[in-house]
Amino acid sequence: MNDYVAWSSVSKGAKSNSDNKLDYLKLKSDETYRIRPILYPVKFFKYFHKKDGRLRTAICEDPDTCPVKERHSDLKKPSLRYAAIVIDRGDDKVKILEAPQSVFRPLGNSEEVTGRNPGSAKNGSDWQIKVTGKNINTVYDSTFIDTTPLTDSEKKAVKVALGGDQKVLRRLYKIDTPEVIEEKLFGDFKKKTETSVQSSSIEDSGFDKTTTVDSEDVESVKVSDDNDDFDANWE
């Protein structure tokens, strides 16, 4: 199972309420966003594969040893991705932001310099994300705006959106077995019955043109098993 990682562990180089009720913040070209990250991001390696005109996805444990990649020479190496719970300041809704490491790395730089977790309730901060270019030429520019302690109403909104479960991302982005990866990427198309990230292997996002990297060790962050202990994990 994937785990939460420290912001400072976001790669420097290129190399749920129930899960189905969280909205996703999809970054679009020539748009600018303001977000407030919550807690920590999760790291995973994600396949993007087109079959029968549809973009399919799956998550593998190790891009260097995945047996599915070895069986399919046409399958591109999985991309290193991160996902985080954020408050979208555009509408103040709690959402999931999935993006390449280039979006999140500036937050990691900030934590390394200041010692403050960008997702902390007390010392966390707002960030601007500017998107330019398209497809393989897409560029993400993440800029610190200000330290923004969460208000009581914001804390409540986050807890309600997550259904009191701060480990929701670990389930949404859980590692698929080789058998599941094979089915998701190359099996017959099955109509989506849930809106969870992991309920269907079909996606229409613009995230298929991201840089791939080699596997690397990162610092894991322990999140309390007490689902209600948000404040302890946010300090």
N, C-alpha and C positions, 0 to 999 in steps of 0.2 A: 504494500500500500504506500502511495506517495504521502509525504508529510509536509507540514509547514516548514519553511526555511527562513533564515534571517535575511532581511533586506540586503545586507552586505554580502550575501552569498549569491546574489543575482550575477550571472555570468558577465565578465568584463569584455569578453571577446566573442567574435562570431565563430566559430568552430561548428433536505432543506426545509419556519414553516416548511412544507415539503419541498424537495429539490426543484420541482417543476413550477414553482410559483415565483422564482427569482427572475427578474429581467436581466438582460445582458446589454452591456454598453459596447456597441460595435464601433470601432474607430473608422471614420470615413475620410477619404482624401479631401484636402482643402478645408477641413473643419478644425476647430479649436475647442478643447474640452477643459473643464475644471473639475477635479475630483478630490475626494478626501479618502485616502486608503484606510482600511480597517484591519487590525491585527497584522497578519503576515501573509505573504504570497505562498502558493504551492508551485512546485516545479514538476514538469513532466515532459516526456518526449512523444510527439504526436505525428502520426502518419497522415498525409493528405494524398488521396489517390482518386483519380477520376475513372469511373466505369459507367458505361452506358449513358454518358452525358451528365452524370451526377458526381458531385464531390463527396467522397467518403472519408471518414476519419476513424482512427483507433489510437490507443495509447499503449506503448510498449515499455518494458522495464529497462532494457539496455539496448541502445541503437547499434552497438557493436557486435552483439551476440544474438540478436533476434532471429530465430529460425525462419520466420516468415519472409524476412528480407532476403535471406539466403536462397529461398525457394523461388523468389520472383525477381528476376534481374531487372524488370522494368519498374520496380517499386523504388521510389526515391527515399533516401535516408530520412528518418523522422526529424522533425524540427524541434529544437528546444523552445519550450513555451512556459509562460508563467500565468497564473490567474490569481486575482485578489478580489476580496469584497471591497467595494468602494461606495461612497456617496456621490452620486452624480449631481453636481451643483447646478446643472441645467434645469433639473426638475426636483432636486432634493430627494430622489428615490434611491434606495439601497439596491445596488446591482452587482453583477459579476463582470469584471474586466479581464478578458483573456488577450494576451498580446505577446510579441517577441520580447527578448531580454532587453532590447534597446529602449523600450518604453519604461521598464522598471529599474534599469541600472542606475540612473541618476538618483533614485530614491536610496539605493544602496550606497552610493557615494556620500550622500547626505548623512546617513547613519554612521558611516565610518568616520566622518569628520566631526560630527557633533555628538555622537554617542546616543542619539535619540532615535527611537523607533518611529518612522513616519506614520505607522498605523496605531500608535499609542493614543489612548483616550485623553491623556493629560498633555503630552508633548508632541502629538502628531501634527500633521501639516497638510495644507491644501497645495495641489500641484496643477499646473497647466500642461496639457498635452496638445501640441500642434502637429497636424498631419499634413505632409506635402508629398507630391509624387504619387505614382500608382504602381501596383503589382511589385515587381522586383526592385523598382526604383522608389518605393515608398520610404519616406524618412519620418521618424518620430522624434520630436523635440520636447522633452519633459523638463519643466522649469519650476523650481520652488516659488511659491507665492507668499505664504505666511504660516506661522504656527497657529493652529486652530483647535484648541481643546474642544472635545465634544460636549455639547450641552446635554442636560438630562433628557430632553426630548429626543435628541439624536441617538443617544444610547438606547433609549426605549425603542425607537424605530428600527435600529439594527437588530435588537433582540427579537422583535416581532417578525421582521423579515426573514430571519434565520430560524425562526421557530424555536429559539433558545438553544440552537445547536451550532456552536462555533466551529465545528469540524466538518461542516457541510461540503467544503471544497475537496476534502480528502475523499469523500464518496463520489462526488461528481466527476473527479478526475482520477479515479482509481485505475490501476494498471490492468489492462486486458490480458488474458492468457493468449498464447499463440493460436489456440483454436478459435477464440472469439475474434482475434485480429483478422484471421483468415476469413471468417464469416462476414465481418463488418466490411472488409475491403473488397472481397471477391465473390461473396455469396449473392444469391438472388435478392433483389430489392424487396424489403418488407415495409409496408406502410407504417409510418411513425404513429405510435399510440400514446407516447408521452412526450413532454417538451424538455425533459432532462437532457443535459449534455451527453450522458452516456446511454440514454434509452434508444438512440438511433445513430447509425453510422453515417447518415446523410447530412451534409451541411451546405449552406449557401453563403458562408462568410467569405470575406476576401483575404483570408489568412493563409492561402495555399502557396504564397510566394515569399516565404520567410527563409532566413539563413539556417542551415543545419550545422550542428556542432558535434564534437566528440563528447562522450559521457565524461562527467567529472564529479568529484565528491563535493558536497556542499554541507554547510553547517545546518543541522536540523534544529528546530525550535520546539521545546516541549510545550504543548498546550494542555491545560488542566483537563482531566477526565470529567470534572464537574461541569456539566453543560451550562450551569447558571453562573459560573465563576468568571464572567466576562471581565470584570474590573481587575481581577488579579492578573489576567493575561494581557491587559492593556497597559499596565503601568510601564 
